Amino acid sequence: MKGTMVERETEKSEHSLSCGMSKGQHKSEDPHICGEESSSTQEMFELLRIDVDSETLKIPRTDSQDSSCSRNVLRKQKNWEKTLAAKKGKRREEKQRRKLKRIEESGNMLQSSQHSKRVVKAITKERLIEAKTVGPRLCIDLSMTDLMSHKEISRLAGQIRRLYGSNRKAANPFHLYLTGLREDGLLYKECLRKNDGFLNYVMDVTEDSWLDLFPLDSVIYLTPDSEHALEHVDPDKVYILGGLVDESIQKITYQKAMDSCVCTARLPIQEYMVKKTNAKNFHSKILAINQVFDILLTFCETQSWPEALKAGVPPGKGYVLYGESAPDAHLCAESALETL
């Protein structure tokens, strides 16, 4: 609209100028003056043309053009927002899926672990129960607690725990007995305190003496002072271990076996082991009941005394197998280790 008005004004100006020029021609015929007037007129035309072009360039967009542009922008913006929303939704779904998968996997692992523990526990219990029928028999004589201090009794309770733990892990466990264990005694209380689940141990626990439970001709009392080395483990025999932690190294178990008129035997330590020289010149002849039991277990599995003794006698005791160290002549003359 504005451009049209400008064009009209330009036409009027040109008309008036042309009229003026006509009049001027009548008033003056001077060629010099006419040249000047024509040049000025041309300059005015140029200025008017420039104004018209600039005004034309400044013409704003129409409403239809603005609305069309706005619709395109809005459509692109909506499409972009939809795309972003879809991507966010997919990310949320993927995150939730991974979370559910982790929960499912952890639940399966936990269930599998719990199932395995239950199965292992059931198999172990079944194996220990079966040992009561077919396994070799070992009895711990606990009738000598009156000869021990409170500290020694507490140590004995710990040895019983370790002994039972070894039996549970064994492929061919023993049938275990604890005899002479009084419920009102300190050892019984220490066993309850130091042994988790002691009342559920798969073993025979009684206050009676082993003398009242087994025929004397089926008993072999294991004592380090015996003259007879144990050659093999007879499943028809009952092997007795004296439950004694004797720091004063009193020789009690052998005398008790002699008084009871039963056979005795010792581990064949002197037949396979010798003392080893060391910086402290320390050689202990005392083995705990769980260490003796570990030797018996290993022998039953391997049928090898060297292997059983090497596995069961701690290196700190100062004894090694023959051939592993050059023995001193005096040390070779020593007798077997005293257990218990």
Disulfide bonds with the S-S distance in Angstrom:
none
